Amino acid sequence: MKIEIVSAIGGEKTILDVKPETTFKEIKEIMSQKRNLQADNFVLAFRGREQEDHITLKEAGVSEEDRVYLITRTEGGSVKY
């Protein structure tokens, strides 16, 4: 299925073709490579909630063409929306 990863700041979009069994950790690893970011420096959110790494897209209720938001952390560990 195709999902859209959208940066909360700047709105940059990336389309990924993934399986429902893909975990958010795997999405973070893919996005780390595509955007040259460290996985510890951002979180992924769906339907307004930060998603834990071990959760699959299916478990979170992500469907075809849904948007998942990439939210970068600022210095000190807070999340910048």
PATI-481585 format. One record per residue: residue number from 1; residue in one letter; chain; z, x, y of N, C-alpha, C, O in turn. Coordinates in Angstrom, 1 decimal. Atoms other than C-alpha are relative to their C-alpha. Layout:
residues N
{rec NUM 'A' 'A' {Z X Y} {Z X Y} {Z X Y} {Z X Y}}
...
***
This chain:
residues 81
{rec 1 'M' 'A' {0.0 0.8 -1.2} {0.0 0.0 0.0} {0.0 0.9 1.2} {0.5 2.0 1.2}}
{rec 2 'K' 'A' {0.1 -0.7 -1.3} {-0.6 1.1 3.6} {1.1 -0.5 0.9} {1.3 -1.7 1.1}}
{rec 3 'I' 'A' {-1.0 0.3 -1.0} {2.3 1.3 6.0} {-0.2 0.8 1.3} {-0.9 1.9 1.2}}
{rec 4 'E' 'A' {0.2 -0.7 -1.2} {2.4 2.4 9.6} {1.4 0.6 0.4} {2.4 -0.1 0.5}}
{rec 5 'I' 'A' {-1.2 -0.7 -0.5} {5.0 5.0 10.8} {-0.2 0.2 1.5} {-1.2 0.8 1.9}}
{rec 6 'V' 'A' {0.2 0.0 -1.4} {5.5 4.6 14.5} {1.2 0.8 0.6} {2.4 0.5 0.3}}
{rec 7 'S' 'A' {-1.0 -0.7 -0.7} {7.4 7.1 16.7} {0.7 -0.9 1.0} {0.0 -1.6 1.8}}
{rec 8 'A' 'A' {-0.7 0.9 -1.0} {10.1 5.2 18.7} {-0.2 0.5 1.4} {-0.3 -0.3 2.3}}
{rec 9 'I' 'A' {0.3 -0.6 -1.3} {9.4 7.6 21.6} {-1.5 0.4 0.0} {-1.9 1.2 -0.8}}
{rec 10 'G' 'A' {1.4 -0.3 -0.1} {5.8 7.8 22.6} {-1.0 -0.9 -0.8} {-2.2 -0.9 -0.5}}
{rec 11 'G' 'A' {0.8 1.0 0.8} {4.5 5.3 20.0} {-1.1 0.6 -0.9} {-2.0 -0.1 -1.3}}
{rec 12 'E' 'A' {1.0 -0.6 0.9} {2.5 7.8 18.0} {0.0 -0.6 -1.4} {1.1 -0.8 -1.9}}
{rec 13 'K' 'A' {0.1 0.8 1.3} {1.2 6.1 14.8} {-0.6 0.9 -1.1} {-1.6 1.6 -0.8}}
{rec 14 'T' 'A' {0.6 -0.7 1.2} {0.5 7.5 11.3} {0.0 -1.1 -1.1} {1.0 -1.8 -1.3}}
{rec 15 'I' 'A' {0.2 0.9 1.1} {-0.9 5.4 8.5} {0.2 0.8 -1.3} {-0.4 1.8 -1.5}}
{rec 16 'L' 'A' {-0.2 -0.6 1.3} {0.4 6.3 5.0} {-0.4 -1.0 -1.1} {-0.1 -2.2 -1.0}}
{rec 17 'D' 'A' {0.3 0.8 1.2} {-0.9 5.0 1.7} {1.0 0.5 -1.1} {0.9 1.5 -1.6}}
{rec 18 'V' 'A' {-1.1 -0.3 0.9} {2.2 4.9 -0.5} {0.2 -1.1 -1.0} {-0.3 -2.2 -0.9}}
{rec 19 'K' 'A' {-0.3 1.0 1.0} {3.6 3.1 -3.5} {1.3 -0.7 0.4} {2.2 -0.1 1.1}}
{rec 20 'P' 'A' {-1.2 0.7 -0.3} {6.4 0.5 -3.3} {1.3 0.8 -0.5} {2.4 0.6 0.0}}
{rec 21 'E' 'A' {-1.1 -0.8 0.6} {8.6 2.9 -5.4} {0.3 1.3 0.8} {1.2 2.0 0.5}}
{rec 22 'T' 'A' {-0.3 -1.2 -0.9} {8.4 5.6 -2.7} {1.3 -0.1 0.7} {1.6 -1.2 1.2}}
{rec 23 'T' 'A' {-1.3 0.0 -0.7} {11.8 6.5 -1.3} {-0.2 0.4 1.5} {-1.2 1.0 1.9}}
{rec 24 'F' 'A' {0.1 -0.4 -1.4} {12.5 6.9 2.4} {0.1 1.6 0.1} {-0.4 2.1 1.1}}
{rec 25 'K' 'A' {-0.1 -1.5 0.0} {13.4 10.6 1.6} {-1.4 0.5 -0.2} {-1.8 1.5 0.5}}
{rec 26 'E' 'A' {1.4 -0.4 0.2} {9.8 11.0 0.3} {-0.9 -0.2 1.3} {-1.7 0.6 1.6}}
{rec 27 'I' 'A' {0.8 0.3 -1.3} {8.4 9.4 3.5} {0.4 1.0 1.0} {-0.4 1.5 1.8}}
{rec 28 'K' 'A' {-0.5 -1.0 -1.0} {10.6 11.8 5.6} {-0.7 1.3 -0.3} {-1.1 2.1 0.6}}
{rec 29 'E' 'A' {0.6 -1.3 0.4} {9.2 14.8 3.6} {-1.5 0.0 0.5} {-2.0 1.0 1.0}}
{rec 30 'I' 'A' {1.4 0.1 -0.4} {5.6 13.6 4.3} {-0.1 0.1 1.5} {-1.0 0.8 2.0}}
{rec 31 'M' 'A' {0.0 0.0 -1.5} {6.3 13.0 8.0} {0.4 1.3 0.5} {-0.1 1.8 1.6}}
{rec 32 'S' 'A' {-0.4 -1.4 -0.4} {8.0 16.4 8.3} {-1.2 0.9 0.0} {-1.4 1.7 0.9}}
{rec 33 'Q' 'A' {1.2 -0.8 0.1} {4.8 18.0 7.2} {-1.1 -0.4 1.0} {-1.7 0.4 1.7}}
{rec 34 'K' 'A' {1.1 0.5 -0.9} {2.4 15.8 9.2} {0.4 0.3 1.5} {-0.6 0.5 2.3}}
{rec 35 'R' 'A' {-0.4 -0.1 -1.4} {4.4 16.1 12.5} {0.8 1.3 0.3} {1.3 1.5 1.4}}
{rec 36 'N' 'A' {-0.7 -1.2 -0.2} {6.0 19.5 12.0} {1.4 -0.2 0.5} {1.8 0.4 1.5}}
{rec 37 'L' 'A' {-1.4 0.3 -0.3} {9.5 18.1 12.2} {0.9 0.4 -1.2} {0.4 0.4 -2.3}}
{rec 38 'Q' 'A' {-1.0 -0.1 1.1} {12.6 18.9 10.2} {0.6 -1.3 -0.4} {0.9 -2.1 0.5}}
{rec 39 'A' 'A' {-0.4 1.3 0.5} {13.7 16.0 8.1} {1.4 -0.4 0.5} {1.7 -1.6 0.7}}
{rec 40 'D' 'A' {-1.4 0.2 -0.5} {17.3 16.4 9.4} {0.0 -0.5 1.5} {1.0 -0.9 2.0}}
{rec 41 'N' 'A' {0.1 0.3 -1.5} {16.0 15.8 13.0} {-0.5 -1.4 0.3} {-0.7 -1.7 1.5}}
{rec 42 'F' 'A' {0.4 1.4 -0.3} {14.9 12.2 12.6} {0.5 -0.9 -1.1} {0.8 -0.5 -2.2}}
{rec 43 'V' 'A' {-0.3 1.1 1.0} {15.7 8.9 10.8} {-1.1 -1.0 0.0} {-2.0 -1.0 0.9}}
{rec 44 'L' 'A' {1.0 1.1 0.1} {13.5 6.1 9.6} {0.7 -1.3 0.0} {1.8 -1.5 -0.6}}
{rec 45 'A' 'A' {-0.6 1.3 -0.1} {14.3 2.5 10.5} {-1.1 -1.1 -0.3} {-2.2 -0.9 0.0}}
{rec 46 'F' 'A' {0.8 1.2 0.3} {12.9 -0.8 9.2} {0.8 -1.2 0.3} {2.0 -1.3 -0.1}}
{rec 47 'R' 'A' {-0.7 1.2 -0.4} {13.8 -4.2 10.6} {1.3 0.3 0.8} {2.3 -0.4 0.6}}
{rec 48 'G' 'A' {-1.2 -0.3 -0.9} {16.2 -2.6 13.1} {1.1 0.7 -0.7} {2.2 0.9 -0.1}}
{rec 49 'R' 'A' {-1.1 -0.7 0.7} {18.2 -0.7 10.5} {-0.5 1.3 -0.5} {-1.6 1.5 -1.0}}
{rec 50 'E' 'A' {0.3 -1.4 0.6} {18.3 3.0 9.6} {0.1 -0.1 -1.5} {1.0 -0.8 -2.1}}
{rec 51 'Q' 'A' {0.1 0.1 1.5} {17.3 3.4 6.0} {0.5 1.3 -0.6} {0.2 2.4 -0.2}}
{rec 52 'E' 'A' {-0.5 -1.2 0.7} {19.1 5.7 3.6} {-1.1 0.6 -0.9} {-2.0 -0.1 -1.4}}
{rec 53 'D' 'A' {1.0 -0.8 0.7} {17.1 8.4 1.8} {-0.3 -0.5 -1.4} {-1.5 -0.5 -1.8}}
{rec 54 'H' 'A' {0.2 0.4 1.4} {17.6 7.0 -1.7} {-0.7 -1.3 -0.2} {-1.1 -1.7 -1.3}}
{rec 55 'I' 'A' {0.5 1.4 0.1} {16.3 3.5 -0.9} {-1.5 0.1 -0.1} {-2.2 0.9 0.5}}
{rec 56 'T' 'A' {1.5 0.0 0.1} {12.7 2.7 -2.0} {-0.5 -1.0 1.0} {0.2 -1.9 1.5}}
{rec 57 'L' 'A' {0.6 1.0 -0.9} {10.3 0.8 0.2} {0.1 -1.4 -0.5} {0.4 -2.3 0.2}}
{rec 58 'K' 'A' {-0.1 1.3 0.6} {10.4 -2.1 -2.2} {1.4 -0.6 0.2} {1.6 -1.7 0.5}}
{rec 59 'E' 'A' {-1.4 0.5 -0.2} {14.2 -2.3 -2.1} {0.3 -0.4 1.4} {1.1 -1.3 1.7}}
{rec 60 'A' 'A' {-0.2 0.3 -1.4} {14.1 -2.3 1.7} {-0.8 -1.2 0.5} {-0.6 -1.8 1.6}}
{rec 61 'G' 'A' {0.8 1.1 -0.4} {11.5 -5.1 1.7} {-1.3 0.3 0.7} {-1.9 -0.6 1.4}}
{rec 62 'V' 'A' {1.2 -0.4 -0.7} {8.7 -3.1 3.1} {-1.3 -0.4 -0.8} {-1.4 -0.3 -2.0}}
{rec 63 'S' 'A' {1.3 0.5 0.6} {5.2 -4.7 2.5} {-1.2 0.7 0.6} {-1.0 1.4 1.6}}
{rec 64 'E' 'A' {1.3 -0.4 -0.5} {1.6 -3.9 3.1} {-0.1 -0.2 1.5} {0.2 -1.3 2.0}}
{rec 65 'E' 'A' {0.2 0.0 -1.5} {0.9 -3.0 6.8} {1.3 -0.2 0.8} {1.2 -0.4 2.0}}
{rec 66 'D' 'A' {-1.3 0.0 -0.8} {4.6 -3.1 7.8} {0.1 1.3 0.8} {-0.5 2.3 0.5}}
{rec 67 'R' 'A' {-0.3 -1.2 -0.9} {5.9 -0.7 10.5} {1.3 0.5 -0.3} {2.3 -0.3 -0.5}}
{rec 68 'V' 'A' {-1.3 -0.7 0.1} {8.6 1.8 9.9} {0.1 0.9 1.2} {-0.9 1.6 1.5}}
{rec 69 'Y' 'A' {-0.2 -0.7 -1.2} {10.0 3.5 12.9} {0.6 1.4 -0.2} {1.6 1.5 -1.0}}
{rec 70 'L' 'A' {-0.5 -1.4 0.1} {10.6 7.3 13.2} {0.8 0.2 1.3} {0.2 0.2 2.4}}
{rec 71 'I' 'A' {-0.9 -0.1 -1.2} {13.5 7.9 15.5} {0.6 1.5 0.0} {1.3 1.8 -1.0}}
{rec 72 'T' 'A' {-0.5 -1.4 -0.1} {14.3 11.5 16.6} {1.4 0.1 0.4} {1.9 -0.7 1.2}}
{rec 73 'R' 'A' {-1.4 -0.3 -0.4} {17.8 12.9 16.9} {-0.1 1.0 1.2} {-0.9 1.8 1.2}}
{rec 74 'T' 'A' {-0.1 -1.0 -1.1} {18.8 14.7 20.1} {1.0 1.0 -0.4} {1.7 0.9 -1.4}}
{rec 75 'E' 'A' {-1.0 -1.0 0.2} {21.0 17.7 20.3} {1.4 -0.7 -0.1} {1.7 -1.6 0.7}}
{rec 76 'G' 'A' {-1.3 0.6 0.2} {24.5 16.9 19.1} {0.0 -1.1 -1.1} {1.0 -1.6 -1.5}}
{rec 77 'G' 'A' {0.1 0.9 1.1} {23.2 14.6 16.4} {-0.2 -1.5 0.3} {-0.4 -2.3 -0.6}}
{rec 78 'S' 'A' {0.2 1.4 -0.3} {22.8 11.3 18.3} {-1.4 -0.4 -0.2} {-2.3 0.5 -0.2}}
{rec 79 'V' 'A' {1.3 0.5 0.3} {19.8 9.2 17.7} {-0.6 -0.5 1.4} {0.0 -1.2 2.1}}
{rec 80 'K' 'A' {0.7 0.3 -1.3} {17.3 8.8 20.6} {-1.0 -1.1 -0.3} {-2.0 -0.9 -1.0}}
{rec 81 'Y' 'A' {0.9 1.2 0.3} {15.6 5.3 20.6} {-1.1 -0.1 1.1} {-1.9 -1.0 1.0}}
***
